[in-house]
Amino acid sequence: MKKINAAQLRRMWLDFYKSKGHAIISSASLIPENDPTVLFTTAGMHPLVPYLLGQKHPQGKRLADVQKCVRTGDIDEVGDSSHLTFFEMLGNWSLGDYFKKEMIAWSYEFLTDEKYLGIDPGKLSVTVFAGDGDCPRDDESASYWEKAGIPKERIFFLPKENNWWGPAGITGPCGPDTEMFVDTGKPACSPECSPACSCGKYLEVWNDVFMQYNKTADGKYEPLAQKNVDTGMGLERTVKTLQGVDSVYETDLFAPIIARIEKLTGVKYGSSETATKAIRVIADHIRTSVMIIGDDRGVLCSNVDQGYILRRLLRRAVRFIKQLGGGMGLLSQVARVVIDMYKDVYPELERNADRVIGEIDAEEGRFEKTITAGMKKFEAIREHLVGDTISGNTAFKLYDTYGFPIEMTTELAKEAGLKVDMDGFNAALEQHAAKSRAGAEHKFKSGLADHSEQTVRLHTATHLLHAALKRVLGDSGIFQKGSNITEERLRFDFNFPRPLTSEEIKKVEDAVNEAIAADVPVTCEEMTLDEAKAAGAEAHFESRYGERVKVYTMGKYSKEVCGGPHAEHTGQLGHFRIVKEQSSSAGVRRIKAILE
C-alpha cells in the first residue's frame, strides 16, 4: 500500500474527479447558511441538499470537493484512538447524471490504480444493500463490483442498518449505499465474520450513496425522477489506513500539533495512557476551535449554540493542558501551528488568525476566573457537607452554574476522601440536555419562545424589519441568518459586512413604523414554494419547507414564506424601536428591538 500524506490525498482526489469531468467546488462554511436546524456542517452533502433535491447547481451536474466538517456528539469520547470533532470529507456528486455503473468503476480505479491509492485488490471487500419488504436487493451494484474485479465471496449483502442512506427528515430522497473496506489482516472473529462486525478485521474507507428513492409520508418508497450519487471518503481515516498507523493521531495530520504540545508541556506522547489521552484531546480540540473561529462565518465563545460548543472545546483543552502541568497562554501557541498547517488549504484561517489567537487567549483567561470561583464554591460545599458523598444535583450545579468540570469535582473529592454521586449527576445532566434539545428544537422550528399575543406581534414585526433592512440598505443580497423572539424583544440576525450608521437605524425604524401606521391586513395564502418565489415572496431555510408553504403578505411592505403565527393587522403591533445593533459573528449583524 502506498504511503500517502494528507496533502497528496486531497490533491489526488480533486485531480481524479477533475479528469472525470467534475467541477471542483470550494468547501462550504462550517457554519451552515440558511439552515438553523443544525449547528455545524456535519457532512459533505449538507451544503448540497437543495441541488440533490433538484435545484440546478451553477457549476453543473458533476461536482467534487474537500469539505470541512464538525461533529460534536462524541466530544467526551475524544482521546481514544479514533474519535475527532473536526474532520475533512472528500466528496463527489452526480446530480442526475452518472449513476452506479460509472461510480463503482471509478471507485475501484481510485482505490486500486497505482496512479492513485494503489491498494491491493485482494485486500478489498465491499457491502451492498440486501433488500427488504420496502426495496429490492441491490444486485445491480453487486454485478458492477464483480465486473470491476471484486469476487463474489468478498461482496457482502447487508440490511438497511448497514447499507441504506435514509432521508434527512422523515420523508425525502434516500437509497442504498455500497461501502468499501480494507482487510487489516486481523483474523476473522467467526465463520460469519463480515464488514458488519466490529472485530477490527475490516476498516471502512469509502461510501457511495445511490439516491434513487423518495420516501413518502405514508412510508412508501417511490423511484426518484432525478437519481443522484453522493459519496464520502473521510480524509483522516483514509490517511491512517494508507500510513499503516494505529491511530489518526499518529498521522502527519497531527504530528506537528502533538510535537508542539510535547515541547510546551515537557510531556511525551505515549509516555503513559493518561498523557496520551490528554495530548490527543488538546490536539483535537484546538484544531477544531481554530476551524470554527477562523471560518469566515466563524463564531466566538458564548453560552448558546455554536458558541457554547466552542467554549466547551476550549475549556476541555485548558483542563487537559493543566493536567500535563502546562500554564496559561499555551493553547494559542498550539493554534498557531494549526493555522500554519492548514492556511494553504483554507486561506481564511490566515485571514482570521488574529481573531483566532485573540479569542483562544481570552477564553483561557475567562476560564481561569471560572476555575477560581468554582474552587471557592467547592470548598464551601466540602465544609458544610453532611456525610461523605457530594450529591449529583450539587455536582451538577457546580458544572452548570460555575462551569466547573465534573472531572475536577471528582478529583478534588477524591483528594478530600469524599465521593460524588455520579448517577445523580448524570441524571441531572440528561434532564438538562433533554430540556435544551426541546428548547433548541422549538427555537429552530419557529424562532419563537412561545405563542403569546406579544410574542406574535414581535414575530410579525420581524417580517417588517427584514423588508425594511433590504430597502434601506439597498442590498438585495441581505437575508435572515436567524431569529429568536420572546415576549420582551425580538432578535434578528442578517448578513451585512459593517455596523449600521445611526441614520440607517433611524430609517429602518421609520420604515417599520410606516407599515404599522398603515394598519394593513396580514393575509395568508397557501401555494407551492416555486409559486411563492414567482410571486416575489422571501423564502429562507428552504430545506425545512414541505411541498406547500404559507405566504404572509402585509400590503406593499412585506411578502414572506413563514409558518406563523402572525397578528391580523399591522396596526396591532405598537411602536417599533431598535434598542441595539451589534455584531453577531463574522459578516453577520444582530438587531434587538422592542414594541412599545
LUMLUM-352924 format. One record per residue (C-alpha): residue in three letters; x, z, y. Coordinates in steps of 0.05 Angstrom, whole numbers, padded with zeros to 5 digits, always signed. Layout:
// residues N
ALAXZY...
END
This chain:
// residues 596
MET+00000+00000+00000LYS+00027-00019+00069LYS+00047+00038+00116ILE+00008+00021+00179ASN+00003+00064+00241ALA-00058+00073+00285ALA-00038+00023+00339GLN-00024-00030+00286LEU-00092-00018+00253ARG-00130-00023+00319ARG-00096-00089+00336MET-00102-00117+00265TRP-00177-00102+00265LEU-00191-00136+00331ASP-00147-00196+00315PHE-00180-00205+00247TYR-00250-00207+00276LYS-00229-00250+00335SER-00205-00301+00284LYS-00275-00298+00253GLY-00309-00317+00319HIS-00325-00247+00345ALA-00325-00227+00418ILE-00283-00165+00428ILE-00321-00114+00469SER-00295-00051+00502SER-00311+00019+00477ALA-00374+00046+00509SER-00372+00113+00545LEU-00372+00177+00505ILE-00429+00199+00549PRO-00490+00157+00528GLU-00523+00116+00582ASN-00599+00117+00586ASP-00606+00159+00523PRO-00619+00233+00534THR-00634+00245+00460VAL-00560+00256+00442LEU-00503+00290+00479PHE-00447+00243+00459THR-00436+00174+00429THR-00433+00190+00355ALA-00422+00122+00322GLY-00400+00052+00339MET-00471+00025+00332HIS-00501+00076+00380PRO-00489+00036+00444LEU-00513-00028+00410VAL-00582-00004+00386PRO-00621-00048+00437TYR-00585-00110+00411LEU-00596-00091+00338LEU-00669-00088+00356GLY-00669-00159+00382GLN-00646-00157+00454LYS-00594-00212+00468HIS-00523-00188+00478PRO-00488-00224+00536GLN-00426-00237+00493GLY-00463-00268+00435LYS-00483-00252+00363ARG-00415-00233+00335LEU-00382-00171+00363ALA-00324-00124+00346ASP-00294-00063+00379VAL-00259+00004+00372GLN-00309+00057+00395LYS-00294+00128+00419CYS-00340+00178+00383VAL-00352+00253+00386ARG-00390+00294+00334THR-00393+00368+00344GLY-00439+00393+00289ASP-00379+00417+00249ILE-00337+00450+00304ASP-00328+00513+00262GLU-00302+00471+00203VAL-00245+00441+00244GLY-00180+00470+00219ASP-00187+00444+00147SER-00152+00380+00125SER-00205+00330+00147HIS-00255+00353+00200LEU-00248+00325+00270THR-00292+00327+00332PHE-00265+00263+00364PHE-00252+00200+00323GLU-00248+00125+00333MET-00294+00078+00296LEU-00273+00006+00281GLY-00336-00035+00280ASN-00362-00106+00276TRP-00433-00132+00282SER-00474-00193+00266LEU-00537-00196+00309GLY-00580-00243+00268ASP-00520-00287+00250TYR-00480-00280+00185PHE-00502-00232+00130LYS-00480-00206+00062LYS-00442-00266+00036GLU-00394-00272+00095MET-00388-00197+00107ILE-00368-00179+00036ALA-00318-00235+00032TRP-00286-00213+00098SER-00286-00140+00077TYR-00247-00158+00013GLU-00200-00202+00053PHE-00184-00149+00105LEU-00174-00095+00053THR-00130-00134+00004ASP-00094-00190+00040GLU-00021-00175+00054LYS-00031-00200+00125TYR-00078-00141+00135LEU-00084-00075+00097GLY-00054-00101+00033ILE-00090-00051-00012ASP-00081-00065-00087PRO-00148-00096-00110GLY-00141-00056-00175LYS-00150+00008-00134LEU-00214-00014-00101SER-00284+00007-00122VAL-00350-00007-00086THR-00420+00021-00086VAL-00486-00016-00074PHE-00559+00005-00070ALA-00591+00019-00138GLY-00662+00003-00115ASP-00725+00046-00119GLY-00800+00041-00110ASP-00792+00021-00037CYS-00739-00034-00040PRO-00706-00074-00096ARG-00636-00065-00125ASP-00583-00099-00083ASP-00559-00148-00136GLU-00541-00197-00081SER-00485-00153-00054ALA-00461-00137-00124SER-00455-00212-00140TYR-00414-00225-00077TRP-00367-00168-00095GLU-00357-00198-00164LYS-00342-00266-00133ALA-00292-00233-00087GLY-00254-00202-00145ILE-00284-00133-00160PRO-00300-00127-00234LYS-00368-00102-00257GLU-00341-00035-00282ARG-00319-00018-00211ILE-00385-00036-00178PHE-00429+00027-00178PHE-00504+00025-00164LEU-00525+00089-00127PRO-00591+00114-00099LYS-00616+00118-00027GLU-00580+00184-00014ASN-00514+00147-00024ASN-00525+00075-00005TRP-00580+00069+00047TRP-00578+00069+00122GLY-00642+00098+00149PRO-00675+00084+00217ALA-00653+00121+00279GLY-00720+00155+00280ILE-00779+00160+00233THR-00790+00085+00238GLY-00747+00025+00254PRO-00692-00021+00226CYS-00657+00002+00162GLY-00629-00024+00098PRO-00580-00019+00041ASP-00506-00010+00051THR-00445-00023+00010GLU-00386+00025+00013MET-00313+00013-00005PHE-00268+00065-00038VAL-00194+00072-00056ASP-00176+00106-00121THR-00130+00163-00103GLY-00100+00167-00173LYS-00131+00234-00189PRO-00162+00240-00259ALA-00237+00227-00267CYS-00277+00292-00268SER-00322+00267-00325PRO-00342+00203-00361GLU-00397+00195-00308CYS-00347+00201-00250SER-00363+00154-00193PRO-00353+00148-00118ALA-00413+00193-00111CYS-00371+00251-00138SER-00335+00299-00092CYS-00278+00309-00142GLY-00228+00272-00098LYS-00215+00212-00143TYR-00249+00164-00095LEU-00236+00160-00020GLU-00284+00120+00024VAL-00252+00073+00074TRP-00307+00027+00098ASN-00383+00019+00101ASP-00422-00046+00111VAL-00495-00035+00130PHE-00544-00091+00120MET-00605-00081+00165GLN-00657-00123+00131TYR-00720-00080+00132ASN-00765-00046+00183LYS-00795+00020+00162THR-00866+00024+00190ALA-00906+00085+00210ASP-00943+00084+00143GLY-00877+00086+00104LYS-00874+00014+00084TYR-00810-00028+00086GLU-00822-00097+00115PRO-00769-00152+00119LEU-00738-00158+00188ALA-00741-00224+00225GLN-00671-00211+00252LYS-00624-00188+00197ASN-00563-00152+00224VAL-00495-00128+00198ASP-00467-00063+00224THR-00401-00039+00196GLY-00357+00022+00209MET-00286+00039+00188GLY-00261+00107+00211LEU-00192+00097+00242GLU-00165+00167+00227ARG-00189+00167+00154THR-00161+00098+00141VAL-00094+00113+00173LYS-00089+00176+00130THR-00101+00133+00067LEU-00051+00080+00088GLN+00003+00130+00106GLY-00006+00168+00040VAL-00011+00237+00070ASP-00057+00294+00051SER-00089+00306+00119VAL-00108+00268+00181TYR-00066+00319+00219GLU-00004+00292+00185THR-00012+00221+00211ASP+00020+00190+00272LEU-00045+00204+00310PHE-00028+00278+00312ALA+00048+00283+00303PRO+00066+00284+00378ILE+00009+00332+00394ILE+00030+00381+00339ALA+00103+00375+00359ARG+00086+00397+00430ILE+00044+00456+00405GLU+00102+00478+00360LYS+00151+00474+00418LEU+00105+00513+00465THR+00089+00569+00416GLY+00152+00571+00373VAL+00107+00568+00311LYS+00118+00514+00258TYR+00060+00474+00228GLY+00058+00491+00154SER+00094+00558+00161SER+00031+00594+00139GLU-00042+00579+00126THR-00061+00616+00190ALA-00011+00577+00232THR-00032+00510+00203LYS-00106+00523+00218ALA-00092+00547+00289ILE-00048+00486+00305ARG-00100+00438+00277VAL-00156+00470+00318ILE-00115+00466+00382ALA-00094+00394+00369ASP-00165+00371+00353HIS-00200+00408+00409ILE-00151+00388+00463ARG-00153+00315+00441THR-00229+00316+00444SER-00231+00353+00510VAL-00185+00302+00542MET-00230+00246+00518ILE-00293+00280+00545ILE-00265+00298+00613GLY-00224+00235+00620ASP-00282+00188+00606ASP-00304+00150+00668ARG-00371+00183+00660GLY-00338+00247+00639VAL-00366+00317+00647LEU-00337+00385+00666CYS-00348+00453+00635SER-00417+00484+00643ASN-00467+00526+00605VAL-00512+00468+00584ASP-00509+00404+00545GLN-00443+00366+00543GLY-00410+00416+00590TYR-00426+00472+00541ILE-00395+00435+00483LEU-00332+00422+00525ARG-00328+00495+00544ARG-00335+00516+00472LEU-00278+00469+00451LEU-00231+00493+00505ARG-00245+00567+00494ARG-00235+00560+00419ALA-00168+00526+00434VAL-00149+00583+00481ARG-00165+00634+00427PHE-00122+00599+00375ILE-00063+00588+00421LYS-00065+00663+00437GLN-00066+00676+00362LEU+00000+00638+00358GLY+00029+00680+00414GLY+00022+00628+00469GLY+00009+00647+00541MET-00033+00617+00597GLY-00025+00546+00622LEU-00002+00515+00557LEU-00064+00474+00539SER-00056+00426+00597GLN+00014+00410+00573VAL-00015+00391+00505ALA-00068+00350+00542ARG-00013+00311+00578VAL+00014+00289+00510VAL-00055+00264+00490ILE-00062+00224+00555ASP+00006+00192+00545MET-00011+00174+00473TYR-00078+00140+00489LYS-00070+00114+00561ASP-00055+00043+00537VAL-00117+00042+00492TYR-00163+00078+00540PRO-00136+00068+00611GLU-00189+00114+00640LEU-00150+00174+00615GLU-00092+00159+00662ARG-00140+00143+00719ASN-00174+00211+00710ALA-00112+00250+00690ASP-00114+00297+00749ARG-00186+00316+00733VAL-00169+00328+00660ILE-00109+00373+00675GLY-00145+00410+00731GLU-00207+00425+00691ILE-00169+00449+00630ASP-00127+00496+00673ALA-00189+00521+00710GLU-00227+00535+00646GLU-00168+00572+00616GLY-00168+00617+00678ARG-00243+00628+00674PHE-00238+00646+00600GLU-00183+00696+00614LYS-00231+00733+00660THR-00285+00729+00606ILE-00238+00759+00554THR-00221+00816+00602ALA-00295+00831+00615GLY-00311+00826+00541MET-00255+00875+00523LYS-00283+00926+00571LYS-00353+00918+00541PHE-00325+00924+00471GLU-00291+00989+00488ALA-00356+01016+00516ILE-00392+00996+00452ARG-00339+01029+00409GLU-00341+01094+00448HIS-00417+01101+00442LEU-00423+01074+00371VAL-00460+01118+00321GLY-00433+01104+00251ASP-00380+01053+00232THR-00418+00987+00240ILE-00430+00945+00302SER-00499+00914+00296GLY-00510+00840+00293ASN-00550+00840+00357THR-00495+00877+00394ALA-00442+00829+00369PHE-00487+00770+00388LYS-00496+00798+00458LEU-00421+00802+00466TYR-00417+00729+00444ASP-00477+00702+00483THR-00474+00743+00547TYR-00400+00753+00555GLY-00374+00692+00518PHE-00334+00738+00472PRO-00316+00701+00407ILE-00344+00734+00345GLU-00275+00728+00313MET-00246+00773+00367THR-00302+00823+00357THR-00288+00827+00283GLU-00213+00831+00293LEU-00219+00888+00344ALA-00270+00924+00299LYS-00222+00919+00240GLU-00165+00949+00282ALA-00211+01007+00301GLY-00233+01019+00229LEU-00303+00990+00242LYS-00346+00937+00211VAL-00391+00883+00241ASP-00460+00866+00213MET-00445+00791+00204ASP-00511+00777+00170GLY-00547+00805+00231PHE-00501+00766+00278ASN-00513+00700+00240ALA-00588+00713+00241ALA-00587+00724+00317LEU-00544+00662+00326GLU-00590+00619+00285GLN-00651+00645+00322HIS-00617+00628+00388ALA-00597+00559+00362ALA-00668+00545+00339LYS-00694+00561+00409SER-00641+00518+00441ARG-00657+00460+00395ALA-00731+00466+00410GLY-00717+00471+00484ALA-00670+00411+00483GLU-00720+00370+00443HIS-00775+00386+00494LYS-00729+00374+00552PHE-00704+00307+00526LYS-00774+00283+00510SER-00801+00291+00579GLY-00754+00328+00624LEU-00810+00378+00639ALA-00804+00453+00626ASP-00880+00458+00620HIS-00944+00422+00639SER-00967+00469+00693GLU-01000+00440+00755GLN-00939+00449+00800THR-00891+00421+00747VAL-00936+00359+00740ARG-00935+00350+00816LEU-00859+00353+00817HIS-00856+00304+00759THR-00899+00256+00799ALA-00853+00266+00859THR-00793+00248+00816HIS-00821+00177+00808LEU-00827+00171+00883LEU-00757+00198+00893HIS-00728+00147+00844ALA-00762+00089+00880ALA-00741+00117+00949LEU-00668+00121+00928LYS-00668+00048+00906ARG-00700+00027+00973VAL-00657+00069+01019LEU-00591+00057+00985GLY-00605-00016+00976ASP-00576-00017+00906SER-00618-00047+00851GLY-00567-00021+00800ILE-00587+00052+00813PHE-00623+00082+00753GLN-00642+00150+00727LYS-00589+00188+00686GLY-00633+00247+00670SER-00682+00297+00699ASN-00703+00369+00690ILE-00766+00396+00722THR-00793+00467+00727GLU-00848+00499+00768GLU-00798+00515+00822ARG-00760+00450+00832LEU-00742+00381+00807ARG-00672+00359+00788PHE-00657+00285+00785ASP-00591+00252+00764PHE-00575+00180+00782ASN-00514+00134+00783PHE-00481+00127+00851PRO-00407+00128+00869ARG-00407+00173+00930PRO-00444+00231+00965LEU-00506+00212+01005THR-00500+00219+01080SER-00547+00266+01118GLU-00580+00205+01147GLU-00592+00175+01078ILE-00620+00241+01052LYS-00669+00243+01111LYS-00691+00171+01098VAL-00704+00187+01025GLU-00745+00248+01043ASP-00785+00207+01094ALA-00798+00152+01043VAL-00826+00201+00993ASN-00868+00237+01045GLU-00895+00170+01069ALA-00920+00156+00998ILE-00951+00226+00995ALA-00985+00218+01062ALA-01015+00151+01039ASP-01053+00190+00985VAL-01055+00131+00938PRO-01084+00139+00868VAL-01037+00147+00808THR-01062+00096+00758CYS-01042+00087+00685GLU-01043+00024+00642GLU-01020+00012+00571MET-00981-00051+00553THR-00920-00074+00514LEU-00851-00059+00541ASP-00839-00133+00555GLU-00904-00137+00594ALA-00885-00074+00633LYS-00818-00105+00653ALA-00851-00170+00672ALA-00898-00130+00717GLY-00838-00100+00753ALA-00841-00031+00722GLU-00778+00011+00719ALA-00761+00027+00646HIS-00707+00075+00625PHE-00685+00103+00558GLU-00715+00042+00524SER-00695+00064+00453ARG-00746+00121+00459TYR-00806+00075+00471GLY-00855+00051+00419GLU-00888-00017+00416ARG-00936+00001+00472VAL-00919+00041+00534LYS-00955+00074+00592VAL-00942+00047+00662TYR-00957+00093+00720THR-00968+00058+00788MET-00972+00092+00856GLY-00994+00037+00904LYS-00935-00002+00931TYR-00889+00058+00924SER-00874+00064+00850LYS-00886+00030+00783GLU-00852+00062+00724VAL-00856+00068+00648CYS-00867+00142+00630GLY-00902+00187+00580GLY-00934+00231+00634PRO-00967+00276+00655HIS-00979+00260+00729ALA-01021+00280+00788GLU-01084+00240+00803HIS-01067+00224+00876THR-01001+00227+00914GLY-01036+00268+00968GLN-01039+00327+00919LEU-00964+00336+00920GLY-00949+00371+00985HIS-00887+00363+01030PHE-00825+00338+00995ARG-00757+00367+01014ILE-00687+00356+00985VAL-00651+00423+00981LYS-00585+00398+00951GLU-00547+00334+00937GLN-00484+00341+00896SER-00440+00311+00842SER-00465+00318+00770SER-00406+00282+00736ALA-00361+00222+00750GLY-00403+00168+00783VAL-00467+00209+00777ARG-00503+00245+00834ARG-00554+00301+00828ILE-00612+00316+00874LYS-00651+00381+00873ALA-00717+00380+00911ILE-00780+00421+00922LEU-00852+00411+00943GLU-00876+00456+01000
END
